[in-house]
Amino acid sequence: MGISAVQVGTGPPRAPVGSLIVREVMLYITLVLNVIAMGALIAGILMHSGRGGGLSDMFGGGGGAALGSTAAERNLNRITFVFSLVWIFTLVALTFLYPAV
């Protein structure tokens, strides 16, 4: 007689051996990306111009402030926006990867 498809007494089905390890690795990679994005986001926000200064005045480009946004400020806006998206996506990913208590 052959072995049947259902074996009695083997216990509940188990997850694949490597799945827990892969989940832990992804959790730590996502956590590191989240912390890096958070630090870059803080630095980017602090470099934006307020009433007067900002990135353009910090490096000697204060004369063009009356003419509007400089290329450095526009690029800083884009970079800050990208880091904010990375931070939000990694934050959502961490809620799914972090084990429930």
Contacts in CASP RR format, 6 or more apart in sequence:
PFRMAT RR
TARGET T0000
AUTHOR 0000-0000-0000
METHOD contacts of the structure
MODEL  1
MGISAVQVGTGPPRAPVGSLIVREVMLYITLVLNVIAMGALIAGILMHSG
RGGGLSDMFGGGGGAALGSTAAERNLNRITFVFSLVWIFTLVALTFLYPA
V
23 97 0 8 1.000
26 97 0 8 1.000
27 94 0 8 1.000
27 97 0 8 1.000
27 98 0 8 1.000
30 90 0 8 1.000
30 93 0 8 1.000
30 94 0 8 1.000
30 97 0 8 1.000
31 90 0 8 1.000
31 94 0 8 1.000
33 86 0 8 1.000
33 90 0 8 1.000
34 87 0 8 1.000
34 90 0 8 1.000
34 91 0 8 1.000
34 94 0 8 1.000
37 83 0 8 1.000
37 84 0 8 1.000
37 86 0 8 1.000
37 87 0 8 1.000
37 90 0 8 1.000
38 87 0 8 1.000
40 79 0 8 1.000
40 83 0 8 1.000
41 80 0 8 1.000
41 83 0 8 1.000
41 84 0 8 1.000
41 87 0 8 1.000
44 76 0 8 1.000
44 79 0 8 1.000
44 80 0 8 1.000
44 83 0 8 1.000
45 80 0 8 1.000
47 54 0 8 1.000
47 55 0 8 1.000
47 58 0 8 1.000
47 76 0 8 1.000
48 54 0 8 1.000
48 55 0 8 1.000
48 73 0 8 1.000
48 76 0 8 1.000
48 77 0 8 1.000
48 80 0 8 1.000
49 55 0 8 1.000
49 56 0 8 1.000
49 57 0 8 1.000
49 65 0 8 1.000
49 73 0 8 1.000
52 65 0 8 1.000
53 62 0 8 1.000
53 65 0 8 1.000
54 73 0 8 1.000
55 72 0 8 1.000
55 73 0 8 1.000
55 76 0 8 1.000
56 62 0 8 1.000
56 64 0 8 1.000
56 65 0 8 1.000
56 70 0 8 1.000
56 72 0 8 1.000
56 73 0 8 1.000
57 65 0 8 1.000
59 72 0 8 1.000
61 70 0 8 1.000
64 70 0 8 1.000
69 77 0 8 1.000
END
